[in-house]
Amino acid sequence: MGGCFSTTKISGSNSNARSSTTVGGHQQPRRRTQTPADKHDGGGSNFNSRKTKQQVNNDRNKMKNKVTSRRQNGVMSCGKRTDFGYLKDFDQRYSIGKLLGHGQFGYTYVATDKANGDRVAVKKIDKNKMILPVAVEDVKREVKILQALSGHENVVQFYNAFEDDSYVYIAMELCEGGELLDRILSRKDSRYTEKDAAIVVRQMLKVAAQCHLHGLVHRDMKPENFLFKSTKEDSPLKATDFGLSDFIRPGIAYYVAPEVLKRKSGPASDVWSIGVITYILLCGRRPFWDKTEDGIFKEVLRNKPDFRRKPWPSISTSAKDFVRKLLVKDPRARFTAAQALSHPWVREGGSASEIPLDISVLSNMRQFVKYGRLKQFALRALASTLDEEELSDLKDQFHAIDIDKSGAISLEEMRQALAKDLPWKIKESRVSEILEAIDSNTDGLVDFTEFVAATLHVHQLEEHNSVKWQQLSQAAFEKFDVDRDGYITPEEIKMHTGLRGSVDPILEEADIDKDGRISLPEFRRLLRTASNVSSPTACKGSRNVQF
């Protein structure tokens, strides 16, 4: 997508030599990475229902014969028959210059704007090669995504899309600083200093957070897909390759997340990939490696990154903590992109104003209204036990929503925040309902404690520090268990909540063994089930879901 056409090879003490060709920020077509999930027809562990090599070849030949037959019979390709609705005056506005590279569907050039002399990158896509409808949809999706993300400082800028009878032209920002991968390889031992690595990682996380707010999952985050605007050392990093790659498929094995291998990928998968990149930036090796792709997939699913080999002993505790929280195998417990931006290691040199709204925070607020009363009370009790360290990322999110800095979130501020959750189209009446559910003291505002109760990530608390989780959950339990007999009774629920009348329906929510009281294990289970992040995970384009 930018002005870079280079052939690069990843190398290092723990890597396979693997070459790739980048064309203006887009990878040339390559054989699709196969995952274990591709080898069976369900989510289990048995690799059944495999196609034989002969069957695969037969399928390919059938498709090839079908395409050849269509051409011989004079059947027009889908691309030629499609009016994309783009501008028709490309030749009047731009003159094409140097070729940067080429891919499956067309070529990327440097072009000059005839009106002002500005140089841009233009992807020229051949309509004749868009044989099937999916190729047409790929181009449309690329343009749609570029339009949605354009304006972000770390995304290659989209200028316009054009078409004529034979081609589609996508005019974009020209990036001439080369790939992030090239700069990694040019460093001593293929390593970045911690300070420089944090600057690079912060820019990647901003892109991921912006994508997630739009309901998009990049799913192919890797160094080759980030270009520098210029050759200057402080040049901004630009994300590329959003369109012609299929967002539904997994990316390169080295960077693929565990849940992708199980066909459950979502926004957290991008965060995993950034964690892998961060690991490489800091030590010059990949955290998961084997001689084969299947071997890499097994490493990703089974093993943890090695933080014992050099240079990790000399790398800061904060950096290691950051990488560990991005490389958590359970996506529910993994940091979100916005949370990662609040981490002290990556935040150094940044400011709270640079931290975008977290899609999972907005999602949790929507989810909170659906919880039973006891779950809501239990989460409020847990929120009151947390200290400053556990609340740092949520404090950033609270300040981002509290626009007037009054110390409380109003209905209008809540409405504006939820409106930024672009994949969801929330009715005005639902905004009021959400605020009322979170507002436990009924003053019409959401203070920080109420906000934390509605948005905290219980799975992260448990995953990151199991001992502390045991302590915090017990402290929350004891806020109900007044007589300290190890159980919460209906009378104690009334005392804690101020509810009147029968609380049996509320008790049933957590009373698994039906003994008329709630034990500590039952209380912890209630907290875990209350933490159900429901952020969008598909990215066939932004969804508009009526809530």
PEWODA-V409967 format. One record per residue. N is the residue number from 1. RES is the residue in three letters. D_CENTER is the distance of its C-alpha to the mean C-alpha in Angstrom with 1 decimal. Layout:
n=N res=RES d_center=D_CENTER
n=N res=RES d_center=D_CENTER
//
This chain:
n=1 res=MET d_center=20.6
n=2 res=GLY d_center=22.3
n=3 res=GLY d_center=25.7
n=4 res=CYS d_center=25.1
n=5 res=PHE d_center=26.7
n=6 res=SER d_center=26.9
n=7 res=THR d_center=27.3
n=8 res=THR d_center=25.8
n=9 res=LYS d_center=26.1
n=10 res=ILE d_center=24.0
n=11 res=SER d_center=26.5
n=12 res=GLY d_center=27.0
n=13 res=SER d_center=28.8
n=14 res=ASN d_center=26.2
n=15 res=SER d_center=25.1
n=16 res=ASN d_center=26.3
n=17 res=ALA d_center=27.4
n=18 res=ARG d_center=25.1
n=19 res=SER d_center=25.7
n=20 res=SER d_center=23.6
n=21 res=THR d_center=24.6
n=22 res=THR d_center=22.6
n=23 res=VAL d_center=24.0
n=24 res=GLY d_center=23.2
n=25 res=GLY d_center=19.6
n=26 res=HIS d_center=19.4
n=27 res=GLN d_center=20.2
n=28 res=GLN d_center=23.4
n=29 res=PRO d_center=23.2
n=30 res=ARG d_center=23.2
n=31 res=ARG d_center=23.8
n=32 res=ARG d_center=20.9
n=33 res=THR d_center=19.7
n=34 res=GLN d_center=21.0
n=35 res=THR d_center=19.5
n=36 res=PRO d_center=21.7
n=37 res=ALA d_center=20.3
n=38 res=ASP d_center=21.9
n=39 res=LYS d_center=25.2
n=40 res=HIS d_center=25.8
n=41 res=ASP d_center=25.6
n=42 res=GLY d_center=24.1
n=43 res=GLY d_center=21.9
n=44 res=GLY d_center=24.8
n=45 res=SER d_center=25.7
n=46 res=ASN d_center=28.6
n=47 res=PHE d_center=28.2
n=48 res=ASN d_center=30.6
n=49 res=SER d_center=31.1
n=50 res=ARG d_center=30.7
n=51 res=LYS d_center=32.0
n=52 res=THR d_center=34.7
n=53 res=LYS d_center=34.7
n=54 res=GLN d_center=37.5
n=55 res=GLN d_center=35.5
n=56 res=VAL d_center=32.6
n=57 res=ASN d_center=35.1
n=58 res=ASN d_center=36.9
n=59 res=ASP d_center=33.7
n=60 res=ARG d_center=33.1
n=61 res=ASN d_center=36.7
n=62 res=LYS d_center=36.7
n=63 res=MET d_center=33.9
n=64 res=LYS d_center=35.6
n=65 res=ASN d_center=38.9
n=66 res=LYS d_center=37.5
n=67 res=VAL d_center=36.1
n=68 res=THR d_center=39.3
n=69 res=SER d_center=41.4
n=70 res=ARG d_center=39.6
n=71 res=ARG d_center=40.3
n=72 res=GLN d_center=43.9
n=73 res=ASN d_center=44.6
n=74 res=GLY d_center=43.4
n=75 res=VAL d_center=40.4
n=76 res=MET d_center=38.2
n=77 res=SER d_center=34.5
n=78 res=CYS d_center=31.9
n=79 res=GLY d_center=30.9
n=80 res=LYS d_center=34.5
n=81 res=ARG d_center=35.0
n=82 res=THR d_center=32.0
n=83 res=ASP d_center=32.3
n=84 res=PHE d_center=28.8
n=85 res=GLY d_center=30.1
n=86 res=TYR d_center=29.4
n=87 res=LEU d_center=31.9
n=88 res=LYS d_center=35.0
n=89 res=ASP d_center=36.3
n=90 res=PHE d_center=34.3
n=91 res=ASP d_center=37.6
n=92 res=GLN d_center=39.1
n=93 res=ARG d_center=36.2
n=94 res=TYR d_center=35.2
n=95 res=SER d_center=37.0
n=96 res=ILE d_center=35.3
n=97 res=GLY d_center=35.9
n=98 res=LYS d_center=34.8
n=99 res=LEU d_center=32.8
n=100 res=LEU d_center=29.6
n=101 res=GLY d_center=28.8
n=102 res=HIS d_center=28.4
n=103 res=GLY d_center=26.2
n=104 res=GLN d_center=27.0
n=105 res=PHE d_center=27.4
n=106 res=GLY d_center=28.8
n=107 res=TYR d_center=29.1
n=108 res=THR d_center=27.6
n=109 res=TYR d_center=30.2
n=110 res=VAL d_center=30.9
n=111 res=ALA d_center=32.5
n=112 res=THR d_center=34.5
n=113 res=ASP d_center=34.5
n=114 res=LYS d_center=38.2
n=115 res=ALA d_center=38.3
n=116 res=ASN d_center=37.2
n=117 res=GLY d_center=36.9
n=118 res=ASP d_center=33.2
n=119 res=ARG d_center=31.5
n=120 res=VAL d_center=28.4
n=121 res=ALA d_center=26.6
n=122 res=VAL d_center=27.4
n=123 res=LYS d_center=26.0
n=124 res=LYS d_center=29.0
n=125 res=ILE d_center=28.1
n=126 res=ASP d_center=31.1
n=127 res=LYS d_center=31.5
n=128 res=ASN d_center=33.9
n=129 res=LYS d_center=31.2
n=130 res=MET d_center=29.1
n=131 res=ILE d_center=31.2
n=132 res=LEU d_center=29.0
n=133 res=PRO d_center=27.2
n=134 res=VAL d_center=23.8
n=135 res=ALA d_center=24.4
n=136 res=VAL d_center=25.2
n=137 res=GLU d_center=22.1
n=138 res=ASP d_center=20.0
n=139 res=VAL d_center=21.7
n=140 res=LYS d_center=21.5
n=141 res=ARG d_center=17.7
n=142 res=GLU d_center=17.3
n=143 res=VAL d_center=19.6
n=144 res=LYS d_center=18.0
n=145 res=ILE d_center=14.5
n=146 res=LEU d_center=16.4
n=147 res=GLN d_center=18.4
n=148 res=ALA d_center=15.6
n=149 res=LEU d_center=14.0
n=150 res=SER d_center=17.4
n=151 res=GLY d_center=18.7
n=152 res=HIS d_center=15.8
n=153 res=GLU d_center=17.5
n=154 res=ASN d_center=15.0
n=155 res=VAL d_center=14.6
n=156 res=VAL d_center=17.7
n=157 res=GLN d_center=19.9
n=158 res=PHE d_center=21.0
n=159 res=TYR d_center=24.7
n=160 res=ASN d_center=25.9
n=161 res=ALA d_center=26.3
n=162 res=PHE d_center=29.8
n=163 res=GLU d_center=31.7
n=164 res=ASP d_center=35.2
n=165 res=ASP d_center=36.9
n=166 res=SER d_center=35.5
n=167 res=TYR d_center=32.2
n=168 res=VAL d_center=29.0
n=169 res=TYR d_center=28.3
n=170 res=ILE d_center=25.0
n=171 res=ALA d_center=25.9
n=172 res=MET d_center=23.3
n=173 res=GLU d_center=23.4
n=174 res=LEU d_center=25.2
n=175 res=CYS d_center=23.6
n=176 res=GLU d_center=26.3
n=177 res=GLY d_center=25.2
n=178 res=GLY d_center=24.0
n=179 res=GLU d_center=20.9
n=180 res=LEU d_center=19.2
n=181 res=LEU d_center=20.5
n=182 res=ASP d_center=24.0
n=183 res=ARG d_center=24.0
n=184 res=ILE d_center=22.8
n=185 res=LEU d_center=25.7
n=186 res=SER d_center=28.1
n=187 res=ARG d_center=27.7
n=188 res=LYS d_center=30.2
n=189 res=ASP d_center=29.2
n=190 res=SER d_center=25.9
n=191 res=ARG d_center=24.7
n=192 res=TYR d_center=23.5
n=193 res=THR d_center=25.1
n=194 res=GLU d_center=23.0
n=195 res=LYS d_center=23.3
n=196 res=ASP d_center=22.4
n=197 res=ALA d_center=19.4
n=198 res=ALA d_center=18.1
n=199 res=ILE d_center=18.6
n=200 res=VAL d_center=16.6
n=201 res=VAL d_center=13.6
n=202 res=ARG d_center=13.7
n=203 res=GLN d_center=13.5
n=204 res=MET d_center=10.4
n=205 res=LEU d_center=8.6
n=206 res=LYS d_center=10.1
n=207 res=VAL d_center=8.8
n=208 res=ALA d_center=5.1
n=209 res=ALA d_center=6.5
n=210 res=GLN d_center=8.8
n=211 res=CYS d_center=6.9
n=212 res=HIS d_center=5.5
n=213 res=LEU d_center=9.2
n=214 res=HIS d_center=10.4
n=215 res=GLY d_center=9.1
n=216 res=LEU d_center=7.5
n=217 res=VAL d_center=5.2
n=218 res=HIS d_center=6.6
n=219 res=ARG d_center=7.5
n=220 res=ASP d_center=10.1
n=221 res=MET d_center=9.2
n=222 res=LYS d_center=12.8
n=223 res=PRO d_center=15.6
n=224 res=GLU d_center=17.3
n=225 res=ASN d_center=14.8
n=226 res=PHE d_center=15.4
n=227 res=LEU d_center=18.9
n=228 res=PHE d_center=21.1
n=229 res=LYS d_center=22.8
n=230 res=SER d_center=26.1
n=231 res=THR d_center=27.9
n=232 res=LYS d_center=28.3
n=233 res=GLU d_center=27.0
n=234 res=ASP d_center=25.2
n=235 res=SER d_center=23.7
n=236 res=PRO d_center=20.3
n=237 res=LEU d_center=17.5
n=238 res=LYS d_center=16.2
n=239 res=ALA d_center=13.2
n=240 res=THR d_center=14.8
n=241 res=ASP d_center=14.9
n=242 res=PHE d_center=13.0
n=243 res=GLY d_center=15.9
n=244 res=LEU d_center=18.3
n=245 res=SER d_center=15.9
n=246 res=ASP d_center=15.2
n=247 res=PHE d_center=11.6
n=248 res=ILE d_center=13.0
n=249 res=ARG d_center=14.3
n=250 res=PRO d_center=13.0
n=251 res=GLY d_center=13.3
n=252 res=ILE d_center=15.8
n=253 res=ALA d_center=17.0
n=254 res=TYR d_center=16.8
n=255 res=TYR d_center=13.0
n=256 res=VAL d_center=12.2
n=257 res=ALA d_center=11.0
n=258 res=PRO d_center=13.8
n=259 res=GLU d_center=12.5
n=260 res=VAL d_center=12.0
n=261 res=LEU d_center=15.7
n=262 res=LYS d_center=16.5
n=263 res=ARG d_center=15.0
n=264 res=LYS d_center=12.7
n=265 res=SER d_center=9.2
n=266 res=GLY d_center=6.4
n=267 res=PRO d_center=2.9
n=268 res=ALA d_center=4.9
n=269 res=SER d_center=5.7
n=270 res=ASP d_center=4.0
n=271 res=VAL d_center=5.5
n=272 res=TRP d_center=8.4
n=273 res=SER d_center=9.0
n=274 res=ILE d_center=9.3
n=275 res=GLY d_center=11.5
n=276 res=VAL d_center=13.6
n=277 res=ILE d_center=14.0
n=278 res=THR d_center=15.2
n=279 res=TYR d_center=17.5
n=280 res=ILE d_center=19.0
n=281 res=LEU d_center=19.5
n=282 res=LEU d_center=21.4
n=283 res=CYS d_center=23.5
n=284 res=GLY d_center=23.7
n=285 res=ARG d_center=22.9
n=286 res=ARG d_center=20.2
n=287 res=PRO d_center=19.5
n=288 res=PHE d_center=20.0
n=289 res=TRP d_center=22.7
n=290 res=ASP d_center=25.4
n=291 res=LYS d_center=27.8
n=292 res=THR d_center=26.3
n=293 res=GLU d_center=22.9
n=294 res=ASP d_center=23.9
n=295 res=GLY d_center=24.8
n=296 res=ILE d_center=21.4
n=297 res=PHE d_center=19.7
n=298 res=LYS d_center=22.3
n=299 res=GLU d_center=21.6
n=300 res=VAL d_center=17.9
n=301 res=LEU d_center=18.9
n=302 res=ARG d_center=22.0
n=303 res=ASN d_center=22.1
n=304 res=LYS d_center=20.8
n=305 res=PRO d_center=20.5
n=306 res=ASP d_center=23.9
n=307 res=PHE d_center=24.4
n=308 res=ARG d_center=28.2
n=309 res=ARG d_center=29.0
n=310 res=LYS d_center=29.8
n=311 res=PRO d_center=28.4
n=312 res=TRP d_center=26.4
n=313 res=PRO d_center=29.5
n=314 res=SER d_center=29.8
n=315 res=ILE d_center=26.1
n=316 res=SER d_center=25.6
n=317 res=THR d_center=24.8
n=318 res=SER d_center=22.2
n=319 res=ALA d_center=20.3
n=320 res=LYS d_center=20.7
n=321 res=ASP d_center=19.5
n=322 res=PHE d_center=16.3
n=323 res=VAL d_center=15.6
n=324 res=ARG d_center=16.7
n=325 res=LYS d_center=14.3
n=326 res=LEU d_center=11.3
n=327 res=LEU d_center=13.1
n=328 res=VAL d_center=14.1
n=329 res=LYS d_center=14.5
n=330 res=ASP d_center=14.2
n=331 res=PRO d_center=10.6
n=332 res=ARG d_center=12.4
n=333 res=ALA d_center=13.8
n=334 res=ARG d_center=11.0
n=335 res=PHE d_center=10.1
n=336 res=THR d_center=7.4
n=337 res=ALA d_center=6.6
n=338 res=ALA d_center=9.7
n=339 res=GLN d_center=11.6
n=340 res=ALA d_center=11.4
n=341 res=LEU d_center=12.8
n=342 res=SER d_center=15.6
n=343 res=HIS d_center=16.6
n=344 res=PRO d_center=20.1
n=345 res=TRP d_center=19.6
n=346 res=VAL d_center=16.9
n=347 res=ARG d_center=18.4
n=348 res=GLU d_center=21.9
n=349 res=GLY d_center=23.1
n=350 res=GLY d_center=20.5
n=351 res=SER d_center=21.3
n=352 res=ALA d_center=20.0
n=353 res=SER d_center=20.2
n=354 res=GLU d_center=17.4
n=355 res=ILE d_center=14.9
n=356 res=PRO d_center=13.1
n=357 res=LEU d_center=13.1
n=358 res=ASP d_center=10.7
n=359 res=ILE d_center=9.6
n=360 res=SER d_center=10.6
n=361 res=VAL d_center=13.9
n=362 res=LEU d_center=14.7
n=363 res=SER d_center=14.1
n=364 res=ASN d_center=16.3
n=365 res=MET d_center=18.9
n=366 res=ARG d_center=19.2
n=367 res=GLN d_center=19.5
n=368 res=PHE d_center=22.1
n=369 res=VAL d_center=24.7
n=370 res=LYS d_center=24.7
n=371 res=TYR d_center=25.6
n=372 res=GLY d_center=29.3
n=373 res=ARG d_center=31.3
n=374 res=LEU d_center=31.6
n=375 res=LYS d_center=27.9
n=376 res=GLN d_center=27.6
n=377 res=PHE d_center=30.6
n=378 res=ALA d_center=29.2
n=379 res=LEU d_center=25.9
n=380 res=ARG d_center=28.1
n=381 res=ALA d_center=30.2
n=382 res=LEU d_center=27.4
n=383 res=ALA d_center=26.0
n=384 res=SER d_center=29.5
n=385 res=THR d_center=29.5
n=386 res=LEU d_center=26.5
n=387 res=ASP d_center=27.3
n=388 res=GLU d_center=26.0
n=389 res=GLU d_center=23.8
n=390 res=GLU d_center=21.8
n=391 res=LEU d_center=21.6
n=392 res=SER d_center=20.5
n=393 res=ASP d_center=16.9
n=394 res=LEU d_center=18.2
n=395 res=LYS d_center=21.1
n=396 res=ASP d_center=18.9
n=397 res=GLN d_center=17.3
n=398 res=PHE d_center=20.8
n=399 res=HIS d_center=22.2
n=400 res=ALA d_center=19.7
n=401 res=ILE d_center=20.8
n=402 res=ASP d_center=24.5
n=403 res=ILE d_center=25.3
n=404 res=ASP d_center=29.0
n=405 res=LYS d_center=28.6
n=406 res=SER d_center=31.1
n=407 res=GLY d_center=29.5
n=408 res=ALA d_center=28.7
n=409 res=ILE d_center=26.5
n=410 res=SER d_center=28.6
n=411 res=LEU d_center=28.2
n=412 res=GLU d_center=27.6
n=413 res=GLU d_center=24.9
n=414 res=MET d_center=23.2
n=415 res=ARG d_center=23.6
n=416 res=GLN d_center=22.1
n=417 res=ALA d_center=19.0
n=418 res=LEU d_center=18.5
n=419 res=ALA d_center=19.2
n=420 res=LYS d_center=16.1
n=421 res=ASP d_center=14.0
n=422 res=LEU d_center=14.5
n=423 res=PRO d_center=13.7
n=424 res=TRP d_center=16.5
n=425 res=LYS d_center=20.0
n=426 res=ILE d_center=21.7
n=427 res=LYS d_center=25.5
n=428 res=GLU d_center=27.3
n=429 res=SER d_center=29.2
n=430 res=ARG d_center=26.1
n=431 res=VAL d_center=25.1
n=432 res=SER d_center=28.5
n=433 res=GLU d_center=28.2
n=434 res=ILE d_center=24.9
n=435 res=LEU d_center=26.7
n=436 res=GLU d_center=29.8
n=437 res=ALA d_center=28.1
n=438 res=ILE d_center=26.5
n=439 res=ASP d_center=29.7
n=440 res=SER d_center=31.8
n=441 res=ASN d_center=34.7
n=442 res=THR d_center=35.0
n=443 res=ASP d_center=35.5
n=444 res=GLY d_center=33.2
n=445 res=LEU d_center=30.6
n=446 res=VAL d_center=27.7
n=447 res=ASP d_center=28.4
n=448 res=PHE d_center=26.1
n=449 res=THR d_center=27.2
n=450 res=GLU d_center=26.7
n=451 res=PHE d_center=23.2
n=452 res=VAL d_center=22.3
n=453 res=ALA d_center=23.8
n=454 res=ALA d_center=21.6
n=455 res=THR d_center=18.2
n=456 res=LEU d_center=18.5
n=457 res=HIS d_center=16.5
n=458 res=VAL d_center=19.4
n=459 res=HIS d_center=17.8
n=460 res=GLN d_center=16.6
n=461 res=LEU d_center=20.2
n=462 res=GLU d_center=21.6
n=463 res=GLU d_center=19.5
n=464 res=HIS d_center=19.8
n=465 res=ASN d_center=23.5
n=466 res=SER d_center=25.4
n=467 res=VAL d_center=28.7
n=468 res=LYS d_center=27.6
n=469 res=TRP d_center=26.0
n=470 res=GLN d_center=29.4
n=471 res=GLN d_center=31.1
n=472 res=LEU d_center=28.9
n=473 res=SER d_center=29.0
n=474 res=GLN d_center=32.8
n=475 res=ALA d_center=33.3
n=476 res=ALA d_center=31.7
n=477 res=PHE d_center=33.8
n=478 res=GLU d_center=36.9
n=479 res=LYS d_center=36.5
n=480 res=PHE d_center=37.5
n=481 res=ASP d_center=39.9
n=482 res=VAL d_center=42.6
n=483 res=ASP d_center=45.4
n=484 res=ARG d_center=43.2
n=485 res=ASP d_center=44.3
n=486 res=GLY d_center=40.9
n=487 res=TYR d_center=40.4
n=488 res=ILE d_center=39.4
n=489 res=THR d_center=42.1
n=490 res=PRO d_center=42.3
n=491 res=GLU d_center=44.5
n=492 res=GLU d_center=42.0
n=493 res=ILE d_center=39.3
n=494 res=LYS d_center=41.7
n=495 res=MET d_center=42.5
n=496 res=HIS d_center=38.9
n=497 res=THR d_center=37.8
n=498 res=GLY d_center=41.0
n=499 res=LEU d_center=40.9
n=500 res=ARG d_center=44.2
n=501 res=GLY d_center=45.6
n=502 res=SER d_center=44.2
n=503 res=VAL d_center=40.8
n=504 res=ASP d_center=41.0
n=505 res=PRO d_center=38.3
n=506 res=ILE d_center=35.9
n=507 res=LEU d_center=37.1
n=508 res=GLU d_center=36.4
n=509 res=GLU d_center=32.7
n=510 res=ALA d_center=32.7
n=511 res=ASP d_center=36.1
n=512 res=ILE d_center=35.3
n=513 res=ASP d_center=38.8
n=514 res=LYS d_center=40.6
n=515 res=ASP d_center=42.9
n=516 res=GLY d_center=42.6
n=517 res=ARG d_center=40.6
n=518 res=ILE d_center=37.2
n=519 res=SER d_center=37.0
n=520 res=LEU d_center=34.5
n=521 res=PRO d_center=32.6
n=522 res=GLU d_center=32.4
n=523 res=PHE d_center=31.2
n=524 res=ARG d_center=28.4
n=525 res=ARG d_center=27.4
n=526 res=LEU d_center=27.4
n=527 res=LEU d_center=25.0
n=528 res=ARG d_center=22.6
n=529 res=THR d_center=22.8
n=530 res=ALA d_center=22.3
n=531 res=SER d_center=18.8
n=532 res=ASN d_center=16.9
n=533 res=VAL d_center=13.5
n=534 res=SER d_center=13.3
n=535 res=SER d_center=10.2
n=536 res=PRO d_center=9.9
n=537 res=THR d_center=8.7
n=538 res=ALA d_center=10.6
n=539 res=CYS d_center=10.4
n=540 res=LYS d_center=14.1
n=541 res=GLY d_center=14.1
n=542 res=SER d_center=13.7
n=543 res=ARG d_center=15.5
n=544 res=ASN d_center=18.3
n=545 res=VAL d_center=19.0
n=546 res=GLN d_center=22.1
n=547 res=PHE d_center=22.0
//
